[in-house]
């Protein structure tokens, strides 16, 4: 797997599970020291959901909550809501298509903490919806300990979401993240004080959140907007615009067409006087 397989048309790409198995078979031949790991995590399973439940349990299990119990929890979630596996597949595609360092599906599935933390959150969110809040919060805590990603179980996250690197991601309870969003390390979607209720950002479809970006309060970031690295955003950002700086200002409207997919972090030279 020394060369990256380019995917031009996602609709024409091979099914993720088939591609993942092919990659695992090739990797097991090339690196025999990892053959057992690849067999137990991927090749011994019949579906993406089966493999993912095993992988999450292998990562998250500890002395307090054994891996077998965690796997049963994940399997119950996937059986009750098959859309969770569909979203995991979309998330895998998003990583492969948007991360130039990613050479296949096997890397995020086994190693990328952004992907693994997001899939753990999806199970925790299902538990939260079932009224099993204590176990959901336990998974949040384990995710924070293992992956340095802290997402409240109540947070609603769409499909095709890419969390790059993952370290120091913090997402609050009432935040909403729509489909096809990309974010880098150090992003905070938080509140502005100790108030309760609906207090966290709403991130529109296709938004790109740069490294270290802070979006605070119950504000809307419009579809296909871009938040530059290190920015602090306290007011709404219109759809298709770029916000940059501390405090954030609008840099260009419109920005590039689909910033979350192109991962285009460049900024226009002119900065408007309007402070958002």
ABEGO torsion letter per residue (X at the ends): XABBBBBABAAABBBAAAAAAAAAAAAAAABAAAAAAAAAAAAABABAAAAAAAAAAAAABBAABBAAAAAAAAAAAAAABAAAAAAAAAAAAAAAAABAABAEAAAAAAABAAAAAAAAAAAAAAAAAAGBAAAAAAAAAAAAAAAGBBBBAABBBBBGBBBBGGBGBBBBAABBBBBGBBBBBGBBBBBABABBEBABBBBBBGBBBBBGBBBBEBBBBBBGBBBBBGBBBABBBBBGBBBBEOBBBBABOBBBABAAAAGBABBBABBBABBX
